[in-house]
């Protein structure tokens, strides 16, 4: 990791120093909102995902970790069809995402995405970035879309900046706007692809604070991250991927204290050193 690790999320907390863990887990009988079976994906000759099986329940908070190139981002990008897998089954909110695009499109409105590099439209203000999809996809009236944008921008501490353009904001501020933009669609599932990787260390905490609040709201979350302190506090499940496979899938406490695989133990020794 880079730079002094001074805030609570970047540290590997000792038991006595660890932040309070969010413990609102989904009920055992909560419905599955993501069901993946035998998923395989190639980029040319490169086999990125190998026989992935994954079932995510409503309200799950899943952190995906592992070395670079292990398939974490490819997996979540297949869940919202930004990448297309070649073989297997993906069902999201009951819809088959391996089928026709017309079948997948209505469901994908309920899957939000927060990217590593923000992906805000540079020519639009904060308000316009947050209202574009609710207006064009959800069909909201402008006043309703603006009220919703103000509500979520307030939640992430960015309402005072609604008339600014992305270039006028810091990286942490842009990422908080990106989270508000995703929330403005009121998604049932929200995906995070390394949301703090492009941030300076001092900006990481402000984004992770927002994500902790979001996790406490009960939304289904899948987050690719190397922030292990955040994973310990927020995750209900930790998936460890290596070479395109899910090597471990389980309780965060067990993963961090008793990883089953040699590969996971080596990864944790390196990242928490």
Secondary structure, DSSP 8 states (H G I E B T S, - for coil): --S---STTTS---TTT----------TT--EEEEEEEEEEEETTEEEEEEEEEEEETT-EEEEEESTTSSHHHHHHHHTTSS--SEEEEEETTEETTS-HHHHHHHHTTEEEE-TT----TTSBHHHHHHHHIIIII---HHHHHHHHHHHHHHTT-GGGTTSBGGGS-HHHHHHHHHHHHHTTT-SEEEEESTTTTS-HHHHHHHHHHHHHHHHTT-EEEEE---HHHHHHH-SEEEEEETTEEEEEE-HHHHHHS-SSHHHHHHHHHH--
